[in-house]
Amino acid sequence: MKIKLPNYIYVELYAEMAAAILEEHYPDELHTTEENGDVRYTERAQDIYIEYCNLVETVLEKVGIKSAS
C-alpha cells in the first residue's frame, strides 16, 4: 500500500522525526545562541540533522509513505 501525504505534512513528519532522533542522541550538543539572541542548531548538529532527515525519508519511502507533490 502506498500513502501519499500533502507535501507540508510529509516535510513536517520527516523533520520532526529527525529532530527527535537528534535530540535523543545529542541532547547536550544541539544549540548555540547568536549575538542577537537567536537560538539555532550548532553547525555539527545541523549536519547530523540533515543526515537524519535523509535517513528518515529513506525509511518512509521503504514503507510506502511519500509526498503527494
N, C-alpha and C positions, 0 to 999 in steps of 0.2 A: 504494500500500500504506500502511496506517495502522499505527502502532506505539503501543500504549498501555502505558506504564510505570507500575508502582506509584508512588503519589504521592511517597513518600520518596526513591525513586531519581530521579524526574523533577526534584524540587527540588534534590537533590544535583548532578545533571547541569548544570542551568542555573546554579546558584550557583557551581560550580567553574569553569565556562566563563567566566562574568562576572568572577570573581576573577582568572583567568588573563589575560584581556584587560586588566583594570585594572592588574595588576602589570607587564604588558609595556609599557604606555603611560605609567604614572605611578610608576615604581619608587622615586623619592625623596620622594614626597608622600603616602604611604599611611597612615602610622601616627603615633599620638600616645600618650604614656604618661600615664595619670591619676596623681593624687597617691598613690593606693593601690597603684600599680604595674601596674594593668591596662593592657594594650596594645590599642588599638582603631583602627579607621579614623578618619582626620580627618573633619571634617564634609564637606569638599569631596569627599574620596574616597568617603564613604558615598553622597553624592548621585550621583556618577558610577557607582558600583557598581549602584545601583538602576536607572539608565538602561541599563546594560549587561545587567542581568537582564531588563529588558523587551525589549531588542533580541534577546537570545538566545532568549527564549521565542517571539518572533515568527518567528525563523528556524526553530526547531524545529517550530512549527506549520505553516509553509510546506512543510516536507519530510515532514509527516505524523506527527511524534512528539508525543504528548500524554500528559497524566496520566490514569491509569485512573479517578481519582475526580473 
